[in-house]
Amino acid sequence: SLWKKAQDIQAHNVTPHLLSRGGYRKLEQTMMIEKEKTRYVSSSYALSLDPPSPPSCHEKWKQTRCRRLPKRGGRSDAM
């Protein structure tokens, strides 16, 4: 069966690609926003004239391939 073979291949995938719609462009935008927020919190003044540097390729690669743990619901703990 073809779907079983595809499932086996996916199960052995060490570095899954976890981007949704928007791809690397959206990921880069969200990473820039996070950098800007951390710079705003860490800086003593609110206005920063220099924009944050764009994330490097290896940072984007690691961000897309890190495994996100599923959120646990309260219902499964009650059983």
Buried (B, 14 or more C-beta within 10 A) or exposed (E): EEEEEEEEEEEEEEEEEEBEEEEBEEBBEEBBEEBEEEEEEEEEEEEEEEEBEEBEEEEBBEBBBEEEEEEEEEEEEEE
